[in-house]
Amino acid sequence: MVISANELDNLTGSLSNFIGFENGSYYIEVPEGKIDEFFQWDINYPELISAHRGGFKTGFPENAIATFEQTLTTAPALLEVDVRRTGDGQWILMHDEDLSRTTNGTGLVEETSLAEIKTLRLKDNQGNLTPYQVPTLEEALLWAEGRTILELDLKSDDYTEEVVEIITQTQAEDQVRFITDNMEQATQIYNQNPEIHLGLFIVPNNQETVLSDIETAPFTLDKVSAFTGTQPQSEVFYQGLHEQGIVAIQGLFGQQDTFNTSINELNIQQRESLFETVFTDGGDVIASDYYQQIAQIIEYPVEDELEILLVNDDGFEAEGINVLFEGLKAAGYDVTLVAPKEQQSGRGTLINVDKIFQPTEVVNFEPNKWFVDGSPIVTTLAGLDYILDEEPDLVISGINEGANIGENVVISSGTVSAATTATRRGIPSIAVSAGGNTLSELEVAYEEGTALIIDIIETLEAQRLPEAELLPEGVGLNINIPGTFAEGVNGIQGVVLTELDEISNLEFSFGELPPNFGEGAGVLVNLNENITPSEVENEMSEGENFLAGFMTITPIDGSWVASSDIRESIEARTMLDIALPEFVPLDILLTNDDGFEAEGIEVIYNTLTEAGHNVSLVAPKEQQSGTGTALDVDSIFQPTEVVNFEENKWYVDAGVRTTTWAGLDFILEGETPDLVISGINEGENIGPGGAVSSGTVSAAVSAILRDIPAIAVSAGIDLENEQDNLTSEAYEIGANYVTDLIAQLQATQGNDATILPKGTGLSINIPVRFPEGISQIQGVAFTEPDNIEPFAIDFGELPPNFGGGAGLRFFPTELPPEQEISPLSEGGQFLSGLITVTTLDGNWTASQEKIDIVDDLLSNVLSQPLPQTVFGTANADFFDTEVPDENNFIGDNQILFTGSGDDWVDVTFAPGDNRIDLGSGDDFLFGGTNNRIIAGTGDDTLFVGSAGGNNVITGGEGMDRFWIVTDGVDLPSQANTITDFTNGEDKIGFATVDLDFEELTLTQDGSSAVIKAFEQDLAILLNTEVSALSSSDFVFA
């Protein structure tokens, strides 16, 4: 967010020299000795906020420094804080005398030592445990310097002398407004430190007395600002204070305070009216828990709503992505759906290389919804580079139909690959997939997945610092929602943080087909059975926990690069000057992605065999460049052509992963080779993006995930000098280098069973382009990928000579000018003329450090109770939260599927936060508060005009009646949102009211129509033009 100086000056009036905005946060900076000047009223004094107890919201507790920082992202607020003394005489910020409400401790503050309190963690005002500690007063004072003013509310007058001493010692006089109860306390403070500003309690019935007392007090009026009580005062009263130059701070707390509880009962519009009236009448500062709403009234610029790019691999018409789209929109997020035109499951990291510089179909088929005729990665690039004007805050991929579990499966998932495309660009991402064998199981998982995603986003938002990303840099989440369960396991068991491992819900191999699938060999799939929670052996296993019925959250980074320790150890082995032992031939499986007739694979085959190694060449029948980790999903349990065209040479009519499995499982008959080599590829495979979409590297990774050492080898290309045969020369150099490297690794493997550590491989690239003044290879560098890549690929407008339109673009790059190149930079060293060797582990799990950070961020999500799912029947079901039944549907954070039939659901008096799917049939619903309602097919009658409102309703097919008012006296406190109102078919209803169409106020808010009556908003119709509404769309009864 950027705020101009003029914009801020207009809002801050005579305090413009004190108030600013920097690095995503407002601040109040009081120069030395100027605190009284800040509180000196004049005609240009601005409207201000005092955040009660420092401000608080979900994830951020009262009286916490992290909360203060969050508050200042909303407005330049004063922060009212509470001060208490601990059992050992130390000073902390805490309102209650007891620890139990705001921390995970118990007992009285005055009987507990500071050391004990510092071991505790604060709870937010919903009771959720946070990672934040109780701050000391001194910590808060030091933090406040240059940021804001703390209004100190001492919980006992006995504290006064010692607290003043702390202010004096920390020289914090310009960061403090001292709240006093009486003139005696104010005089005591002034006598002890005359630099402290005094907050006096002044209301109409003591105004004359207080002002008279000040005349004989040792301090003058310029040392004083007024707290004017907890009820709004008159314009005349405020004017009287202003005539004395006194700033009026009006308390309208609400929420947690014992005063102003009636404010909580007001709806948003009523509170807004109250706050505006106080400012209009002359109140200068409003002290309240509703600081965010007051900031909107003052019109402080605020951050836009979270922008989300929503993608998938199932295609734009898939149910999962559309359920999630509606859920995210209903939660208030700015969502743009960009999905493939066709089903792309199993396409993994494939890039449509045949479409480079070719016009690609990109269609905006509905508001905020697009489809792209490309793979999941290409579709994601189109969203990021072409469709969106700015980088989104978050990319979400899914909800996928089918789980994506385990290290071997996720890399071939289009869902996960789309998410990691964003992650590799530094954009936080989430991949979410739903298990289930039937439509009803999937529908449940979609709803539960949507609820979890929204909860995760809200949790991450609540803890995000200014200018920070939602997740640690380079990290995304792989989330899976189970839909089937082992016998005796009753639904989802919880939410757990996990890591990718070899366990999955399914396993791939290649072998003879079962008799019922015909003759020959092909891709085989084995489905693993569900287990019970007690059978989980590795508590961090994504696969085991999913099979046991847990929702899994796995932090991923989309990188196959091994740890620095592995890189350093292998590099050290290559540097050893050691005599080569007697030659021992290795059994090597040789594959590639360029096809069995490619020059590169033939060169290295000949070099290895001439060196004496036993080489089995198994390569794809056709060119597979750019297919990355794609699976041959159409060939599962289908006969696949496998041809032994020469001695020790085969081709397979399949992609690189299937070809590698065919070699390992079928051609070699399960005899594990000593080494798998993939290449030599025509074209380098450099960088985080280039490597994962490389079939060459993907084949090597497929072996690594079987714990077989593997080496991917790629030769560079020079598009400007193709006639010079530079790549052919690189084949020879690469083949000789790899052969020599194998010998060195054999010589240094010691007692290890394999030449590389278990689960490890190498990606080797041979350069052909050199910087000016260099004409040959400069040596070898062990590296890791970074942001320097020899080729850039993106999605955008095509040059006119390629026919115009938009599509994939592919450009060679040069070394960045004037940038120091890291010795570990894979791209930098490659473009500098060195052979690069990058160590691989094939696993997309994030580092342990990043996993620990995510664990802390999502601690509330991982520990909270899950919504209970309740199912109806195919008959007419009756669910009333006031009438207990065997289903235990109480309407409190539950998921209800009523099924088919003409159902009746009443959640009017329930706590809310439910997801209600009415299925088919002509259903009746009484909507209650804060629910997500999907009415489905049928002519439904939906009463949402009472209780708290704030429901999001999708009517579905049929003639639906949305009764948005059912009682002219008992109105919903918040407007309801209708996502799919259809003119001429659906109706908006008003019951038991004396009202007609002409008395309604209809306004356009973006793409939504807002219906207002009785001086408040009653309904929001998404994607509806006011001009299209008429009296025929309304019913009055």
N, C-alpha and C positions, 0 to 999 in steps of 0.2 A: 504494500500500500504506500502511495506517495501522496503527501499533503503539501500544498503550496504554502509559502509564508503568508500570503494575503489571506488564504482560506483560514488559516489558524488565527491570524490577527483579528479577523472579523468575529471569531468566536470567543476570543480571550480578552478583548477590550483593554482596559487599563492594566491588566496583568500580562500583556503580551511579552513583556521582557522577562517574565518569570516562567512562562509555559512554552514548551516546545515538543517536537516529535522527531525521533531519531531511531533508526534500526528497528522499525516496527512497533515502537512503544512511545507513549506520551511521557512527559516528565514535568515536574515542578522543581525548579532550581532556584533556591533563595540565596542571594549573595549574603556575605557575612554582615550581620547587623540589620538586615532588611526584613525580618519576619513581621514586625509590626506594620511595615509599609504594605506587605502583602494583604493584611487584613484591614486596611484602611478603605472604607467605602467611599466611592464617588459615583457620579452619574453614569460612568462607563464601566462600572464594576460588572463582570460577566456572571452568567449563570454557571454554578459549579456543582460538583457532586462530592459527597463524603460517603465512601463505601463502608457500611457498617461491618465491623469486625474484619475489615480489610477486603470485603467482598468474598463470595464463595459460590461454588457451583459444583456440579458432579465432577469428582476427581480432584477437587481443590478445596481443602478444609479452611475453616475460619482461622484467623490469626496465624497465618503461615506465610513465609516469605515467597514461596512459589506462587501462592494465590495472589499476593500483592503484585507480582510481576504480570500475572494474567490480567488483573484488573486494569493495570496501566496500558494494556493493549487496547482497551475499550475507551478510556477517557483519562484526562489529567486529573485524577481524583485525589482528594484528601483521604487518608486511611484512618478510620477510627479503630483503635486496638485496645485490648483489655490487659491489665497488668496485675499479676499475682506474685506472692512470695512463696518460695519453696520451703520445705522443711529445714533446709540448711542455710536459709537466708539469702538465696539467690533469686533473681527476678526473671520471670518468664512472661510470655504472652499467652493468656488463657482466660476465658470468660468464666467457666464454672469453677466452683470450689472443689468439685469431684472430677476425677480423671476419666470416668467411664464413658461419658457421652462423646467426647471428642478425641479419645485415644483408645488404644487397645490395652490400656492399663486400668487399674482400679485403685480406690482409696482417695484420700483427700490430698490436694496439692500441698497444703501446709504441713503434711506429715510425710512427704515424699521428697527425697533428695534430688538435686538437679541431675546427678549422674544416673539415677534410676529413671528419671523422666526422659533423659536423652536416649535411653534404650527403647523407648516407646515410639510408635508411629501414629500419626494423626489420622482420624477418620473424617470423611466429608459429611455433609449434613444429611445424607441418605444412609449413613452408617457404613459406607465402603471404606476399607482400609487403604491408605495411600502410602507412598514411600517417604513422606515428609516428616521431619522431626519437629518437636516443639522448639520454637526459637527463644533465645534469651532476649531480654529487653536491649541489652548492649548490641547483640547481633543485628536486631532490627534497626536501631539507631544508626549504626555504621552503614547498613545497607541503604537507608533512606537518603543519605547525603547525595544531593544532585538528582534525586528521583522524585521525592514527594515530601509531604508534611504528615507526620504521625500525630493523631489526636489521642492523647493518652487518657484512658479511663481507668483510674485506680479503683480496685474493688474494695479498698478500705482507705479511709482518711489517714490511718496510722502509717500508711506507706509513704506519705508525702515527702518527708525530709530525706529519706534514703533515695527515693527516685530522683528528686531534684539533684542530689549529689552525683548520681550516675550521669544525668544529662550534662552536668557541669564538667565532669571528668572526661566525657567523650566529646565535649565541645559541640553538642548537638542542639544548641539553642535555636538554630535556624531551621531545624527539622521537626520542631515540636510545637503543638498547640496543647496546652495543659488544661484538661477539663476539670473545672472546680465545682464544688457543691455549694459554696458559701463564701462570703467576703473574708471570713477568718482564714480559710484555707488559701484564698487568693493572696491575701496579705502575707501569709507565711511564705508562700512560694516567691513572691516578689522580694521580700526581705532577704531570702536566701540566695536568689539569683535574679536580679532585675532585668536580665536579657530575655527571660522566658515569656512568651506570649500567653495571656490568660483567657480561658474560655469560661464566661460566666453564664449562669442559668438566669435568663431574663424572660419573664412572661408578663402578660398584662397586669396580673394582680400583685406583682412585686416590682414592676418597672420603675415606678417613681422612687421606691425605697432604695433600690440598687443604685440608680443614678445619683441619688442624694448621698449615699454612702461613699461613692467614688470621689465625691468632692472633698471628703476628709481623709481618703485613703492615701497611702504613700505613692500610689501609681496614678496615672492619668488615663483618660478615655482611649488614647491611642494604643494602650497596652491591651485593649479588651475587644473581644468579639463575643457575640451572644448565641447561646443555644436556646432556642425559643420553644422548647417543649416538644411534645409528641402529637399535638393536634394543630392543624393549620390555624394561623392567626389572621387578623384582619389587615387590610391594606393600611388603615390608619396606624396600627401598631408598628408595622414594618417601617412606615414613613417616619415615625417618631424616632426609631433607632437610627435611621439614615441621617436624620438631621443632626445627630451626635457623631456621625462618621462611623457608626458601628455596623459591622456586617452581621446579617441575620442567618443563622444556621438552623434550619427547620428539620426536626426529626420526624420521619415517616417510615419507620423501620419495617415492620411486617415480618413474615416468615418465622425466624427463630426467636424473635423478641417477645417478651410478655406484653409490651405496649403495641399499639397499632395492629392488633391481630385482625381487626376488621378489614384492613387493607388486603389481606390475603383472600378475602371473600369477594373482592371486586374483580371484575373481568379486566382484560387488558385495556379495553377502551375506557373503562371507568377510572382505572388507575392513571392512565394517561391524562385524562381530564383533571384529576386531582393535582397531579404534579404540575401541569401547565398553569392551573389556577394559582398555585403557591408562587410560582415564578412571576406570573402576571401581577399578583398583588404586592410583590416586593420581597419575597423570600430570595435570598442570594445563593444559599447552598442548601441542597436537600440531602440529608443523611438518611440512607435507606439501604435495604437489602436488594432493592430493585435498581441497582446502579446501571445495569445494561439498558433497561427501558428508558431511564432518565437520559442516558447518553444519546439515545435515538431522538428524544424530544429536543435536546440541545442541538442535535444534528452534528455531533462529532463524526467525522468520517470513520467508518468501520470496515474491517476486512469483508470482502465479498464472501458469499456462501461457498463452501468447499466445491471445487470443480473436479468432476470425476469423468474419466473416459472409460466407458464400459464396452468390453469386447468379449469374444468367445471363439470357439471353433465349431460349434454346432450350427451356425448360421443365424441370420437375423430373425427368422421366424420361430426359433426354438423357444419352448416354454420357459426354460430356466432363466435365460437372459431377460425375458420380458417380465417375469415375476420380480426379479431383482431390480429392474429398471423402475417399475412402479413403486416398489418398496423404498428405494433410495429417493425418488422424487417426493414421495409422501413424507419422508423424513426431513425434507427441506434442502436437499442437495441439488446442485446444478449438474445434471447428468447428460452426457452425450453418448448415445449408443452408436457404435461403429462395428459392424459384424460382417463376416464373410457372406457372400451371396449364396454360396452352396455349403453343404455339410463338409467340414474339414477335419473330422476327428482322426486322430492318429497322425496328423501331418507334421507334428513336432516342430522342429526348427527350419523346415523347408522354406526356401525363398524361391519365388517363381522366376528363375533366371531367364526363362524363355520370354518373359514380359519386360525385361530391362529395356528401357527406351521405347516401350510399346504403350499406346494409349490403353488405360485400364478403366473399366466401368466403375464409376463412383456415383451413387444415387442417393439423394436426400428424399426418402420415400414418405417420411412423416416429420413433424417438428422434432428436432433433436435426435432424429434417427436416420442412420445411413447404412447402406450396404456397399461392399467393395468386392469386386470379382478377383479375389486373391486369397492366399494362404493366411493363417492367423497372424504370422509375423508381418506379412505385407499389409494386411488390414490394419494392424496396430500402427505401423509406420505411416499409413495414410491418415489415420486419426491424429497422430502426433504432429506430422510434418505439413499436412495439407488441409485437413478439415478444421482443426482447432486453431484459433488465432494465437493462443498462448499455451504454454506448457501447463497441463493439469496438475492439481495437487495430488491426485491419486489415479492409478489405473487399476481397474478390477476386471478380471477375466472369468466369465462364467455367468450363471451357475451351469456347470457342465452336466450333461446326462451321463453319469457313470463316474466312479471314483478314479482318482489319479494318485496312486499310493506306491511308494517304494522307489528307490534310486533308479531302477531299470525301466520303470514305467513312466515316471514324470518327464524324463527327457524327451520322450516321444509323444507327449501330450501337447496338442495344439493349445489347449487352455493354459497350461503352465508356461509353455514357450512364449505365448503372447504376453503374459505377465512379466516374464524375465526380460523380454525386449525392452520394457520400460525400466526395469531395475538396472539393466546395464547402461541406461542413459542417466542414471541417478534419480529416477522418479519412483517413489514408493509404489508398490503394486501388491495386489492380492489375487491369487487364483483360488477359485472355490468350485468344488465338485460335489455332486450328490450321488450317493449309492442308492440302489434299489432295483428290484427285478420287475416290478409292476408299475403301472401309471400312478396308482394311488400311493405306493411307497415313494415314488419320485416326487409327487406333489407335496407330501409331508416334508420330505428332505429339502425341497426348494423353499418352503416357508420357514423351516427351522434355520436353513442357511442364510436366508435374508435377515432374519432376526439377529443371528449371530454377527453377520457382517456389519449391520447398523450399530450394534452394541460395541463392536471393536472400533469402528470409526469414531463413535462418540467418545470412547475411552481415550483413543489416541489424540483426538482433538483437544480434549480437556487437559492433557498433559503437555501439549506442544508449546514450546517456548517461541517467542517472537522470531520470525524469519527462519525458523527451523522446519525441517521436513517432519512428516508424521512418523516415519520409521528411520532407524539408523541408515546412514548412507550405504547404498548398494544392497539393501535388504528388501525382500518381499516376503509374503506369507503364502504357503500352500495349505489350503483349508479343505478338509474332507468331512462330509456329513454322512454317516452310515444310514442305510435304509432297510437293511435286514439284520437279523440278530440270531445268535445261538439260542438253542432251546433253553428256556429258563431265564433268559435275559430280556427284561421288559423295557424295550425302548432305549433311547440314548442314555448313557451312563454318566456323562459329564463332558467337560472340555479340558483337553490336556495339551501341553506343549511337547512337541516330539522332534525327532530327527529322522531324515531319510536313512533307510537301511535296506538290506536285501529282501526283507519280508514285504509281500504285497498281497493284494486280494487275487491276483492272477500272475501266472508265470508263462513266459514264451520259450519255445524251443522249436527245433526243426527235425522232422523225422517221418517215418512211414505213417500214412494216414490211417485212421481206424477204418475198418471194412465198410461201414455205412457211409463213408465219405468218398468212396471210390478208390482207385489204385494210385500208386505213386507216393511221393513225399511232398510235404508242405509245412507251413507254419502251424504249430500246435499250441493250444492254450490250455493250461491247467488252472482251474478255479480252486482257491484255497477256502476251506470251511471256516465259518465263524467260530470264535472261541468265547469263553466266559472271562470276565475280568480277573478271576483268580488264576487263570492260565497265562496271564501276561508275565513273561520272564524278564524282559528288558523294558523298564518303565519309560524309556525315551524312544522306543521303537514306534515309528509311525504306523507300520503295518500291523503289528500286534495290537496296538491300542484301537485302531480302526476296526479290526476283526472282532475285538471285544466289545464294540458298541460305543466307543468314545468318539466325539468330534475331535479331530486332530488339527493342530496349528503348528506348521513346520516352518521356521525361518529359512529362507533360501536366498542364494545370491546369483544363480544362473551361471556360475563359473565352474569349469572343470579343473582349475589350476590347483595343484597340490601345495602343501605348506612350504614355507621358506626353509624349514629344517630339512625336508626331503630334497628340495632343490640344492641346498648347500652340500648335503652329503653326497649326492650323485656327482655334482660338479667336482668335489674334492677327489672322488675316485678317478675321474677322467684326467686329473692333473698329476696323478701318481706316476712316477718314473719306475715302472716295474717290468721285469722280464716277462714276456708272454709265455704261458705254460704250453704244454703240448696241445695241439689243436684238438678240440672236441666239437664235432659238428652238432649244430642245433637242429631240432625239428621246428620248422618255421611255416606258419600259415601266412600266405601273402595275398592281400586283397587290395581293393581300391574303390574309387567312385567313378573313374573315367571309362570303365569297361575293360573287358578282357583283351581287347586289341590295342589298348593305349600304349604309346611308346614308353612312358615312364615306368609302368609295371614290368615291361619286358626288359628294360635296362637293369633294374635292380634284381630281377629274377636271375638274369645271366650272371651278374656280379656275385650274388650270394652263392649260386650253385658252383661257380668257378672257384670260390673260396672253400668249397667242400661241404656246405650246409645242405640239409635235406629240406627242400622247399616244395610246398604244395600251393599252387596258384589257384585261388578261387575268387573270381571276379564277377561283377554284374554283366549280364548280356548286353545291356544298353548303357549309354552315358547317364550318370546319376549325379552330376555336379550340382551343388546347391540344395540337394534333397535333405541334407542334414540328418536328423534323427527320425525321419518319417518312417512309419510302419506300413507294410503292405496289408492294410486292414481288409481289403477286398479279397486277399488270397488266403486268409485264415481258413484252415481245413479245406483248402482247395489244392489240387495237384499243381505243383510248380516245376517248371522245366529245369532240370539239372543235367548238364552235358559234359562228359569227359572228352574234350576235343583233341587233346594231346596227352602224352604221358605226363602225369603229375599236374595237369592243367584242366580246370573246370570253369564253366560259366554257369551262372544261375540267373534265371529270368525274374529278377527281383531287385529291391532296393538294397542299400549297403548293410543295414542291420540284418535283414533276412539272409543276405549272402554270407555274412560273417557267421550267423548261427548255422547255416547250411554246412559251412566248412567245418565248424567245431563239432556239431552234433551228428551230422549225417555222412559227410565225405570222409572225415577222419575217424568216423565211427566211435566218437566219444573219447578218443585218445587225445589227451590234452597236449597241445604243442608247447614247446619251450618259450615260444615268442610269436606274437602276431605283428606283422608289419603291414601298414596301409599306405599305398602310394607306389611310385612317386607321382604325386598329383601335378597336373598342369595348372599352375597358379598357386600363389602363396595362400596360406591360411593363417592370418595374423589378427590378433586382437580378440577381445571378448565376443564381439558380434560375428566376425568372420569365422572364427573357429567353430562356434556352435552350429552354424549353418553349413559347415563343411561335411560332406559325406566321408571324406578321407579321415578326418579326425573322429567323426561319429563311429566309424567302423572300429577304430582303435579303442574308443571308449567302450564299445560293446564288449570287447575282450577284457578290458580292465575291470568291468563290472562282474566278470566271471573269475576275477583274481588271476588273470593271465597277463603277464607283461606284454606291453604293446608299444609300438613306435609308429607314429604318423609322420610321413615325409612328404614335403611339398616343395616344388621348384617355382621360383618366381616367374612372372611374365612381364615383358616390356611391350605395351601396346603400340608404342611409337617406333619400335625397331623389331617388328616380328620377323622380318626377313633375315635377321642376323643369327638365327638359330641359337639364341642365348639360352632358351629353356632347355634345348637338347643338351647343351654343354652342362647345364645345371643338373640334369639327370645323372650324368656321369659323375659329377662332383658329389652329388648327394649319395649315390649308390656306394661310392668308395668310402665316403665319410661314415655312413651307417655301418658298413662292413668292418671298418677299423674300430668304430665305437663298440660294436658287439664284442670284438676281441678284447678291448680294454675292460669292458664290464665283466666279461668272463674271468679275466685275470684278477679282478678285484672283488669278486663276489664272495670269496672266502667259503664259509660253511653254509651260506644261504642256499636255499633250494632253487632259487631263480636269479636271473641276472639283474633284475630290478626288484625293489621291495614289493611285497604283496599289495595289490590294488594300485599300482603305479604304472604310468606310461610316460612317453615323451612325444612332444610335437616339435618337429625339426623343419626349419624353413631355409632354403638356399636362395640367396639374393641374386638378381641379374641386373637390377638398376642400381647405379652408384652415384654418389654426390660428385659434383664437378671436381675434376682433378684426380679422381680415383677410378681405376678401370678393372680392379679385381678384388676378390674376397679378402677381407682384412683380418679374418680370424673367426673365433667362435665365442659366443656369449650365452651364458645361461640366464634366462630372462623370465619375465612374467608380463601378461598383457596390461596395457594402460590405454590412455585415450589417443595414442598415436597409432594410426593404421595406414597401410600403403594405399588402400582404396576406401572411398567413402560411398556408402549406399544410403539413399533416402528416397522419399516419395514427394513428388512435386510437379510443377508445370514442366512439360517437355519442350525442348528446343523446337522451333518451327520446322527444321529439316527432318524431324522425326514425326511429323504429322500433327503436332499440337496435342492438346489434352493434357492429362496428368497420368503419371505412372512412376515406376521404379527408375531411379537414376543411379549411375555407377561412374565414379570419377577416380582416376589416379591422384594421389596426393604426394606432396614432397615433405621433406623434413621441415618442421616449423621453424621459421627464421627467428633468430635471436632467442631461442629457448634452449636452456641447458638440458641436454639429453641424459636421462638417468642411465647408469650402466645396466639397470635391470629392465629397461623399457624394451619390450619385444619389438614393437613397431619402430622405435627410434634406432635401435641397434641394427635391425634389418635394413632400414633405409640408409644407414651409415655404412653398409657393405659387409656386415658380419653374418655368418650362419648363426641362427638363433635356436636354442634348445630350451623348451618350456616344459616343465614337469606337470603331469596331469594325475588327477585321482578319480575323475569321472563322476564326482558326487556334487550335486547342487546345494547341499546343506550349507548354510552360512557358518561362519567361524564361531567358536565357542564364546568369544567375547560378545559377538552380536546376538547370539542366542540368549545370553544372560541379560542383555539390555531389553530384548523383547519380553523376556520373562517378567522383568520388573514393570515394564509398560502395561502389560496385559494381566497383571496379577489379579485385578478385580474380575476380569472376564473369566479367568481360569478357576476362580473360586466361587463364583456366584451360582445360585441354583438355576437350573434350566427350566424353560417353560414345559409344563406337562402337556402332553398331547392327548386329546380326547376325541374319540370317533363315534359318529352316529351310525345309523343303519340305512338300508335301502328303503325303509318305511318312513312315515311321518314321525319325526322325533321332536321331543319337547325338552328344551334346556332353559331353566330359569334359575339364576344364581341364588334366588331367595328360597328356592325349593330344593333341599338336598336330595341327591339321587345317587345311585350306585356308581355313576361315572365320576363323581367328585369334581364336577365342573363348578368352580367358584368364581370364575371370571377374573382371576388375578394372575396376569402374565402367563396365560395358557394359550395353546393352539387347539382350535376346535374345527373338526371336519364333520359336518352333519351328514354328508352323503346325499344320495338322491332321496326324493320324497318331499312332501310339502312340510317343511320344518318350521318350528317356532323357537326363537332364541330371545331371551330377555337378559341383558346385562346392565340394565338401567342403573342399579345401585351397586354394581360390582366395582372393585378397585380399578380395573382397566388394564391397558397395555396387553390386550389379547390380539390374536390373529384368528379371525373367524372366516371359514370358508363354507358357504351355505350349499355348495354343490348345485345340482340341478333340482328343478321343482319350483313351485310357487311358494316362496318362503316369506315368513313374517319375522322381522327383527326389531328389537328395541335397543338402540345402539350404545347408550352409556357414554363412557369417557375414554379417550386415548386408545381407540381400537383401530385395527386394520381389518376392513370388512370386504370380502369378495363374495358377491351374491351369486355369480354363476348364471347358468341358463335358466330362464323362467321369468314369469311376471311376478316380481318380488315387491313387497311392501316394507319399506325401511324407515322406521321412526328414529330419527337422530336429533330431534328437536328439544330434548330435555337433558338433564344432568350436565356434565362438564363440557360435552362436545369434543372438539378436536379429534374427531374420527376421520379416517380416510376411507372412502367407500367406492368400490368399483361395482357397478350394477350388473355388468355382463350383458349377455344377449337377453332380449325380451323387453316387455313394456314395464319398466320399473317406476315406482312411486317413492320419491325421496321426500319424506315429511320433515322439513328442516325446522319447523316450529310446531309444537304440539300443545303449547299453553302460552297464551299471551303474557302471563305473569312470570312463569318459570322458564326463562329462556336459557339456552345453552350458554355457558360462560365464554366459550371460544367457538369460532366458526368451524364448521365441518367442511371437508374437502371432498368433492365428487370428481372422480378421474375420467369418467366416460359418459357424461350426459349427452343424450342423443335427442336433438330437436325433432318434434313431431312424433316421438315414440315415448320418451320418458316424461315424467311430470315432476315439478317441484311443488311440494304441498305445504300449506299453512293451516293448522287445525286450531279450533277454539280461539280464534282471534277476530277482532273487528278491524279488518284490513282488506284492501283490494290492490290490484296490480298498480294503479296509478300512484299509490303511496309508497311503493318500493323505490329504493335507490339502486340503480345498476351502474357499476363503473367497470372500466377496463383496466386491468393491472397486468401489463405484459400480454401474454397469451391467455390469461385467465379472466373470467367474468366474476365479479364480486357482487353478491346480493346483500343489501343492507336494509334493515328496518329497525324500528325502536332504538335508533341511535347506536346501533352496533352491527358489525359484520356477522352475517348468519351462515353464509355458505360461499365457497369458492369453487367455481366450475372450471376445471383445467381445460385448456385447449378449446375454449369457447369464446366466440365473439358476442359482445353485448348486442351488437346490431342484429344478430340472428335470433335473439330472444323476443318473444311476444307474449301477450296475455294467454295465448293458447298453451303455452308451456307450463302454466301455473294452475294450481287448484287451491281454492280457499273454502274452508269448511268450518 
